[in-house]
Amino acid sequence: MQLYSTEWISAFNEAVAGLDAEPGVSFRMVQVVHGGPGGTVRIVLEVTDGRISLRHASPDEPAPQVTVSVSFGDAFALCQGELDPAKLLAAGRVKVRGDLSVLVKGQALMAAAVERLDALSKRTTS
């Protein structure tokens, strides 16, 4: 299943369903992925009271707290566990705008989500 397709996003949401983080942790992040098969894709990662969900951004999407920009190739490699996000950021291959504390707040939740996403990453194609 192709990374960031509607089917892939549904499978992501199913995999993380019921995953809880610290109560009160809420934020919205937009990931802008450049150079994919269908061009640029905008994905919204939303955490509301510790629950995580992913969706395609709407054209009238309100400004997020943080925006992360990455190439499709790097996004795919991250999904496959082949790249370390911190190393990509340090190398300047990931651009971050906005409130960086959002990424820190979501770090534990995202680490927990990675464990649930192993099966999905094995089924993900570019």
Stockholm file with secondary structure:
# STOCKHOLM 1.0

chainA/1-126         MQLYSTEWISAFNEAVAGLDAEPGVSFRMVQVVHGGPGGTVRIVLEVTDGRISLRHASPDEPAPQVTVSVSFGDAFALCQGELDPAKLLAAGRVKVRGDLSVLVKGQALMAAAVERLDALSKRTTS
#=GR chainA/1-126 SS CBTTSHHHHHHHHHHHTTCCCSTTCCEEEEEEEEEETTEEEEEEEEEETTEEEEEECCTTCCCCSEEEEEEHHHHHHHHTTCSCHHHHHHTTSSEEEECTHHHHHHHHHHHHHHHHTHHHHHHCBC
#=GC SS_cons         CBTTSHHHHHHHHHHHTTCCCSTTCCEEEEEEEEEETTEEEEEEEEEETTEEEEEECCTTCCCCSEEEEEEHHHHHHHHTTCSCHHHHHHTTSSEEEECTHHHHHHHHHHHHHHHHTHHHHHHCBC
//
